[in-house]
Protein backbone atom coordinates (compact mmCIF):
# COMPACT_ATOMS: atom_id res chain seq x y z
CA UNK A 1 0.00 0.00 0.00
CA UNK A 2 2.90 2.35 0.76
CA UNK A 3 4.39 1.61 -2.67
CA UNK A 4 1.03 2.34 -4.31
CA UNK A 5 0.67 5.61 -2.39
CA UNK A 6 4.20 6.62 -3.41
CA UNK A 7 3.48 5.74 -7.04
CA UNK A 8 0.23 7.73 -6.99
CA UNK A 9 1.94 10.79 -5.48
CA UNK A 10 4.64 10.52 -8.15
CA UNK A 11 2.01 10.38 -10.92
CA UNK A 12 0.21 13.41 -9.50
CA UNK A 13 3.50 15.30 -9.30
CA UNK A 14 4.21 14.49 -12.95
CA UNK A 15 0.76 15.72 -14.04
CA UNK A 16 1.26 18.95 -12.10
CA UNK A 17 4.69 19.56 -13.63
CA UNK A 18 3.38 18.75 -17.10
CA UNK A 19 0.58 21.32 -16.63
CA UNK A 20 3.02 23.93 -15.32
CA UNK A 21 5.48 23.38 -18.20
CA UNK A 22 2.97 22.42 -20.87
CA UNK A 23 4.32 21.46 -24.28
CA UNK A 24 2.75 22.72 -27.51
CA UNK A 25 -0.63 21.13 -28.17
CA UNK A 26 -1.22 20.04 -24.55
CA UNK A 27 -4.59 21.08 -23.09
CA UNK A 28 -4.92 19.13 -19.86
CA UNK A 29 -4.46 15.76 -18.24
CA UNK A 30 -6.40 13.51 -15.92
CA UNK A 31 -5.38 10.62 -13.72
CA UNK A 32 -7.82 7.88 -12.73
CA UNK A 33 -7.68 4.91 -10.38
CA UNK A 34 -9.31 1.93 -12.05
CA UNK A 35 -9.67 -1.82 -11.89
CA UNK A 36 -11.17 -4.65 -13.93
CA UNK A 37 -9.31 -3.62 -17.11
CA UNK A 38 -7.54 -6.81 -18.23
CA UNK A 39 -5.15 -4.91 -20.53
CA UNK A 40 -3.54 -3.11 -17.56
CA UNK A 41 -2.30 -4.73 -14.35
CA UNK A 42 -4.07 -7.97 -15.34
CA UNK A 43 -7.37 -6.39 -14.27
CA UNK A 44 -6.16 -5.47 -10.79
CA UNK A 45 -5.93 -1.97 -9.32
CA UNK A 46 -4.24 0.34 -11.82
CA UNK A 47 -3.98 3.92 -13.01
CA UNK A 48 -5.03 5.57 -16.26
CA UNK A 49 -3.35 8.74 -17.47
CA UNK A 50 -5.45 10.68 -19.99
CA UNK A 51 -3.81 13.50 -21.93
CA UNK A 52 -6.11 15.89 -23.79
CA UNK A 53 -4.27 17.27 -26.80
CA UNK A 54 -5.13 19.66 -29.62
CA UNK A 55 -4.65 16.87 -32.15
CA UNK A 56 -2.61 13.74 -32.81
CA UNK A 57 0.29 15.85 -34.10
CA UNK A 58 0.78 17.04 -30.49
CA UNK A 59 1.84 13.49 -29.55
CA UNK A 60 5.41 14.15 -30.68
CA UNK A 61 5.62 17.32 -28.60
CA UNK A 62 4.27 15.69 -25.44
CA UNK A 63 6.40 12.58 -25.91
CA UNK A 64 9.58 14.64 -26.25
CA UNK A 65 8.61 17.06 -23.48
CA UNK A 66 7.82 14.30 -20.96
CA UNK A 67 11.44 13.16 -20.89
CA UNK A 68 13.14 16.54 -21.00
CA UNK A 69 13.49 19.82 -19.17
CA UNK A 70 11.70 20.33 -15.85
CA UNK A 71 9.51 17.23 -16.45
CA UNK A 72 12.39 14.74 -16.85
CA UNK A 73 13.08 13.93 -13.18
CA UNK A 74 9.39 13.39 -12.43
CA UNK A 75 8.95 11.23 -15.54
CA UNK A 76 12.03 9.15 -14.71
CA UNK A 77 10.73 8.61 -11.16
CA UNK A 78 7.41 7.24 -12.45
CA UNK A 79 9.11 5.11 -15.10
CA UNK A 80 11.29 3.48 -12.45
CA UNK A 81 8.19 2.56 -10.40
CA UNK A 82 5.92 1.40 -13.25
CA UNK A 83 5.51 -2.35 -13.71
CA UNK A 84 3.71 -2.38 -17.05
CA UNK A 85 1.58 -0.23 -19.27
CA UNK A 86 -0.74 0.00 -22.23
CA UNK A 87 -1.72 2.89 -24.45
CA UNK A 88 -4.41 4.04 -26.81
CA UNK A 89 -5.18 7.03 -28.93
CA UNK A 90 -8.84 8.06 -28.62
CA UNK A 91 -10.86 10.91 -30.13
CA UNK A 92 -13.91 12.40 -28.46
CA UNK A 93 -16.86 11.23 -30.57
CA UNK A 94 -19.56 12.98 -28.55
CA UNK A 95 -20.13 14.56 -25.20
CA UNK A 96 -17.94 16.88 -23.21
CA UNK A 97 -14.34 16.16 -22.30
CA UNK A 98 -14.80 18.32 -19.20
CA UNK A 99 -17.34 15.71 -18.08
CA UNK A 100 -14.41 13.32 -17.64
CA UNK A 101 -13.77 14.91 -14.24
CA UNK A 102 -17.21 13.76 -13.08
CA UNK A 103 -16.94 10.24 -14.49
CA UNK A 104 -17.08 7.33 -12.06
CA UNK A 105 -17.65 4.61 -14.65
CA UNK A 106 -15.65 3.58 -17.70
CA UNK A 107 -17.53 1.26 -20.01
CA UNK A 108 -15.37 -0.33 -22.71
CA UNK A 109 -16.92 -2.10 -25.70
CA UNK A 110 -16.64 -2.94 -29.38
CA UNK A 111 -19.17 -2.48 -32.15
CA UNK A 112 -21.52 -5.41 -32.78
CA UNK A 113 -22.29 -6.51 -36.34
CA UNK A 114 -23.93 -3.22 -37.39
CA UNK A 115 -22.82 -0.34 -39.56
CA UNK A 116 -21.13 2.45 -37.65
CA UNK A 117 -24.01 4.81 -38.46
CA UNK A 118 -26.61 2.34 -37.12
CA UNK A 119 -24.49 1.68 -34.04
CA UNK A 120 -23.99 5.37 -33.27
CA UNK A 121 -27.73 6.01 -33.72
CA UNK A 122 -28.49 3.17 -31.32
CA UNK A 123 -26.10 4.64 -28.72
CA UNK A 124 -27.07 8.29 -29.16
CA UNK A 125 -29.47 8.51 -26.15
CA UNK A 126 -26.70 7.15 -23.92
CA UNK A 127 -23.71 8.96 -25.42
CA UNK A 128 -25.51 12.31 -25.58
CA UNK A 129 -26.70 12.11 -21.97
CA UNK A 130 -25.54 14.78 -19.56
CA UNK A 131 -22.11 13.99 -18.17
CA UNK A 132 -21.19 11.46 -20.86
CA UNK A 133 -17.91 11.49 -22.78
CA UNK A 134 -17.85 8.96 -25.64
CA UNK A 135 -14.41 8.14 -27.00
CA UNK A 136 -13.55 6.35 -30.26
CA UNK A 137 -10.19 4.61 -30.64
CA UNK A 138 -8.04 6.08 -33.38
CA UNK A 139 -5.13 3.71 -33.08
CA UNK A 140 -4.76 0.32 -31.41
CA UNK A 141 -1.80 0.32 -29.03
CA UNK A 142 -3.17 -2.23 -26.56
CA UNK A 143 -5.93 -4.79 -26.23
CA UNK A 144 -8.44 -2.18 -25.07
CA UNK A 145 -11.76 -2.20 -26.95
CA UNK A 146 -12.67 0.28 -29.67
CA UNK A 147 -14.95 2.51 -27.57
CA UNK A 148 -14.84 4.00 -24.10
CA UNK A 149 -17.84 5.69 -22.53
CA UNK A 150 -17.11 7.73 -19.39
CA UNK A 151 -20.16 8.57 -17.26
CA UNK A 152 -21.09 9.60 -13.71
CA UNK A 153 -23.66 6.76 -13.51
CA UNK A 154 -23.24 3.22 -14.83
CA UNK A 155 -24.92 3.19 -18.27
CA UNK A 156 -27.35 0.59 -19.56
CA UNK A 157 -26.11 -0.34 -23.03
CA UNK A 158 -28.21 -2.11 -25.67
CA UNK A 159 -28.40 -5.90 -25.18
CA UNK A 160 -26.34 -6.63 -28.32
CA UNK A 161 -23.34 -4.71 -26.92
CA UNK A 162 -20.91 -6.73 -24.84
CA UNK A 163 -19.25 -4.31 -22.45
CA UNK A 164 -16.63 -4.32 -19.74
CA UNK A 165 -17.34 -2.05 -16.79
CA UNK A 166 -14.40 -0.53 -14.94
CA UNK A 167 -15.11 1.64 -11.91
CA UNK A 168 -12.94 4.76 -11.96
CA UNK A 169 -12.05 7.50 -9.52
CA UNK A 170 -10.48 10.81 -10.51
CA UNK A 171 -7.17 11.29 -8.72
CA UNK A 172 -5.95 14.35 -10.63
CA UNK A 173 -7.08 17.02 -10.86
CA UNK A 174 -8.74 16.59 -7.52
HUCOR-V790587 format. One line per field, one symbol per residue. ss: DSSP state (a for helix, b for strand, c for the rest). phi: phi as a letter, one per 30 degrees, with the letter a starting at -180 (. if undefined). burial: b if it has 24 or more other ideal C-beta (glycine too) atoms within 12 Angstrom, else e. A space follows every 10 residues. Layout:
# HUCOR-V790587
ss->???
phi->???
burial->???
This chain:
# HUCOR-V790587
ss->caaaaaaaaa aaaaaaaaaa cccccbbbbb bbbbcccccc aaaccbbbbb bbbccccaaa aaaaaaccaa aaaaaaaaaa acccccbbbb bbbbbcaaaa aaccbbbbbc cccccaaaaa aaaaaaaccc ccbbbbbbbb bcccccbbbb bccccccccc ccbbbbbbbb bbcc
phi->.ddddddddd ddeddddddd cddeidcabb bbdbaicddb hhideabccc ccbdaddded dddddecbhd dedddddded cdcaabbacb cddajbddde dcdbbcccac dddbddeddd dddedddcde idbcccdcad baddddbbcc bdcddcdedd cdbccbdbbd cbdd
burial->eeeeeebbeb bbbbbebbbe ebbeebebbb bbbbebbebb eeeebbbbbb bbbeeeeebe bbeebbeeee beebbeebee beeeebebbb ebbbbbbebb bbbbbbbbbb beeeeeeebe eebeebbeee bbbbbbbeee eeebbbbbbb bbeebebeee bebbbbbbbb bbee
